[in-house]
Amino acid sequence: MSGVPPRGAVRHSALALILIGFAWHLWRGSPAGLVLAATVLAAHGVAAALGYWWLRRRLR
């Protein structure tokens, strides 16, 4: 059994952080919430791209 969490858990936690950041922005009017949401979205996108690249390379 690997030490990697299930794929759905990572996706759900990223979605939760994005929604929390957006809600924080709407509630407090602070741009910090948008920064949090954008950072999590960018990190999740980079992780997805690197995972896709790694998987394609491994399947060759």
C-alpha positions in Angstrom: 0.0 0.0 0.0 1.5 3.3 -1.0 1.6 6.4 1.1 -0.2 8.5 -1.4 -3.7 9.6 -0.5 -6.6 8.6 -2.7 -7.0 10.9 -5.7 -10.5 12.0 -4.7 -9.3 13.2 -1.3 -6.7 15.5 -2.8 -9.2 16.9 -5.3 -11.9 17.4 -2.6 -9.4 19.1 -0.2 -8.2 21.5 -3.0 -11.9 22.3 -3.9 -12.6 23.0 -0.2 -9.6 25.4 0.1 -10.7 27.2 -3.1 -14.2 27.6 -1.8 -13.0 28.7 1.6 -10.7 31.3 0.1 -13.5 32.7 -2.1 -16.0 32.7 0.8 -13.4 34.5 2.9 -13.1 37.1 0.2 -16.8 37.6 0.0 -17.3 37.7 3.8 -14.4 39.9 4.8 -13.8 41.8 1.5 -10.1 40.9 1.8 -8.0 40.1 -1.3 -6.2 37.5 0.9 -9.1 35.0 0.2 -8.6 35.4 -3.5 -4.9 34.9 -3.1 -5.5 31.7 -1.2 -8.0 30.4 -3.8 -5.7 31.3 -6.7 -2.6 29.8 -5.0 -4.4 26.5 -4.3 -5.8 26.4 -7.9 -2.4 27.0 -9.4 -0.7 24.4 -7.2 -3.4 21.9 -8.0 -3.0 22.6 -11.7 0.8 22.2 -11.5 0.4 19.0 -9.6 -2.0 17.6 -12.2 0.3 18.6 -15.1 3.3 17.0 -13.4 1.3 13.8 -12.6 0.1 13.6 -16.1 3.7 14.0 -17.4 5.0 11.4 -15.0 2.3 8.9 -15.9 2.8 9.3 -19.6 6.6 8.9 -19.2 6.1 5.8 -17.0 3.7 4.1 -19.4 6.1 4.3 -22.3 
